Amino acid sequence: MIKRKLSVMLIICCVLLINCEELEEYLTTVSGKIYADNCKVALAIKGEETLISYLNNIEGIDEVSLRDADIFRGFDLAIGNDSLYNITMLSFGETYFAAIVDDGEIEDELDSLDHVGFYGESDTIDIPLIGGGDTTFVYSIPTTINVQEGVDESDVDIENFIEFKWFIKIDQITNP
């Protein structure tokens, strides 16, 4: 009887291993490097609306909140010391890629002092300060990638990070 149970368990394990290898062929992944220390999460965000409208609706940047939100096509919380990310895509189409460094006021929430970065071309902008003068910011213009099922993307790097409050201000200036 014990031999029979062990045989059945062995067969089940073999079937599961074979199916997992076949499953990997059908998964679509997007990977890249994040040029920031202590990155909390890399996000694949639906590209149908403006990025700022999606970011303003993020309730939390913990695993439960991210899984419950319907604006993401995938995310990676397991960013190692090498700053590489690998997102298994849950859906496909036009997608923004962003990363968040959670160093603001409230842990596990996107607040105005957290640093955000995006996949896209680098640009600069001068923003006037209240007391006079201005400050220059280097940021990435958020750019979507059309992620297709079965087509992996690599080198989707996220380079320039700025405080979220400044990204909101840049968005207001560049998209009036």
N, C-alpha and C positions, 0 to 999 in steps of 0.2 A: 504494500500500500504506500509506503514512504517513497519507494523507488518510483512509483507511478506519479506521485505528486511532484517529485523532483524533476521527472521527465517533462511533465506538463509545464512546470515553471520555466525550465530551460527552453522549451519550444516558444513559450510566450516571450521570453527575453530576446530570443533570436529574431522573432517577428518584429518586435518593437525596435530593435537596433536597425534592422533592414529598412523599416518604414521611416525612421528618423533620417537615415542617409538619403533616402529618396525625397523626403520632405525638404531637405536643404536645397535641392535643385530648384524648387519652386519658390523659395523665399527670395525677396528682393531686399538688398541692404544698401544703405548709403553710409559712407564713412569719410572721415577727414580728421584734421588736426585742429585743436582749439588753442589759440595763442593767448591764453590767460591762465593764471594760477588759480587753483581751488575752484574750478568750474563745478557747479552743482548739477546741471542738466543740459543735454543737447536736445533740441526739439525739432521735429518735422511738423510744420504748421500748414494747414490747408491754405492754398493760394487764391481762393475765390474772392476774398474781400481784402481790405487794406490790413496790413500787418498790425497797425496800431489798434484797430478795432478788436482784433483777436487778443493781443497782449493785455489790453485793458480788461478783458473778461477772464483772465486766468485767476482762478480762486486760490490756487496753491501750487507750489512746485515740489510737492512730495509725491510719492508714487500713487497713493490713493486718489488724490486730486487730479493728477495727470491721466490716470486710467478712466476716470469718470467724465472728463471733458470731451466734448465731441469736436473740438477744433484741431486735434492732433492726428497726424497720420502715423506717428510713432515717436519714441523718445528713448534716450539712453541715460540712465542714472549711474552707470558703472564706469565712469570716466576715470582712468587710472592716472598715475603720476606722469605717464608719458603724454597725457593730454590728447589721446586719440579717442574718437568715438565711433560707434558702429550701431546704426539704427536699423532694426528690422522693420520694414514698412508694413503697415496694417491696411493701407489703402493707397491709391495712386492718383496721379494728376499733377497739376501745378502745385508746387510745394516750396514754402520758405524754410530755410534752415537757420536756427538761432541757438544761442547758448546763453546761459545765465550764471553769473557769479553771485551767489547769495551772501553779500556782505553788507546788506543794508540794515534797516531798523528791526525788521521782523523776520525771524528764521522761517524758512519754507513758504514764504509768500513773496510775490514780486512787488517790491515797494520802490519808491522813487530813488533810493540810494543804491539799489542793486545795479550791477554792471551788466549790460546786454551787448551781444555782438551778433552779427548776421553774416551769412554768405553773400558776397557781392563785391563789386569794385570799390576800392577806397576812394574817398573824396574828402574835401575839407570845406568847412563853412565857418564864417565869422558871425558870432552872435553878440549883439550889443548888450552891455551890462547896465544895470540900473544906475550905478554911480558914475557912469561915463566909461568910455573906452569899449573895447570888445575883447572877446576871447575866441581863439581858433580851435575848432574841434576836428579831429580826424575820425571818420566813421566809415562804415561800409554801407553802400546803398543796397537795401534789401532787394535781392533778385531771386525770382523763382526758378526752379528746375522742373521740367516736366518728367516726373518719375513714372516709368512704365513698368508694368508687371514683368518680372523675369529679367530686367536689365539693371544690374548693379551699377552704382555710381561711386566713384572714389575721388579723393582730393577735393572734397567739398569743405574747404578750410574756412574757419571763422577767425578773422584776424584782429579787427579793431573793436575794442570794448569802450563803452561810455556809460555814465550813469543813466538810468532809465528816464529820469526827469529831463535830462538834456536830449535824449532821443525823442521824447514827446515834443519838446520845443523845436527841434530840427524838423520833425514831421509837420508841425504847424507852419513853419516857414516855407518848406519845400512843396507842401501839398495844401495850399490855402483853401 
